[in-house]
Amino acid sequence: MSYTKVKACPEVIDKGFVRSNYKLHCFVCNQTIYRGDSIAQCEEYGAQYSMTLRARTWAKQSFYTPNTGSWWVHKNCDPQIWTTYNVIAHTEETNKLMDEDMDYISSGIGIEYDPSLSLWTFIKKAYEALDQTPTQWYNALSAYGLY
């Protein structure tokens, strides 16, 4: 598979939505999308009228796969499938909740949570703080199928 390197990530991938340059129709609320409205693209891979293009990479060494022919809807409309906007919003909310949970856990066992650490490093520090040997935490993780 070949990749095309681009200088910057497209705005719709970066923020999850763009401003409409055209007058379109939102199939969710059955209203008109006017020029300047915030719109998000539905993620319809393999849909009847869409085509998946080659993957693209950019400076962060990440990639995205553009898709043509997908529906565009108002940013806050819910088409019951993923849109570029609600994927990013869901990920940010999940990350926020995970950080809150990690802060709660770390304060309960007396260690400082560092978001730059991997989950495995955090678990290892937690077991060390609880005075358990690596064998004990390996067995505990294995019991849950995590290691």
Secondary structure, 3 states (H helix, E strand, C coil): CCCEECCCCCHHHHHCCEECCCCEEECCCCEEECCCCEEEEECCCCCCCCEECCCEECCCCCEECCEECCCEEECCCCCCCCEHHHHHHHHHHHHHHHHHHHHHHHHHHCCCCCCCCCHHHHHHHHHHHCCCCHHHHHHHHHHCCCC
